[in-house]
């Protein structure tokens, strides 16, 4: 499933924070990573963090839009129900 993600790079910790609403009123998953936003480091860190968070292989998590943006679309092999359950436990 594709998940909209709002990324905060160069944060003090790597963490999935929960749902936030963007300027258009759309829901995004807020993710903080310590990696800098250069040469794809932050995007790779986001994919690695989400793979661990949802307990799926790193190779199965992919950024499909927004490689150079703080607002990304990430493909994760989970169901909507699994997504909601995992985020609700934060």
C-alpha angles and dihedrals in degrees: 000000000000117000126192109228131193109205129205107194125197090031124156092250144013108252146143104231105185137250124339130176118235128217091274093053093254121139118243132179109244113224128179122200132180092219119105119245094249132114092354095298094130092047091051090048091051092051092047092048094048091048090055093043094052094035096237130130115279090232091061095058113084137175105231098175137016103033090160097033135083087230110068139172110223125193111218124175097234136104126252088251093054090049094051093045094050094047092045089060093062 
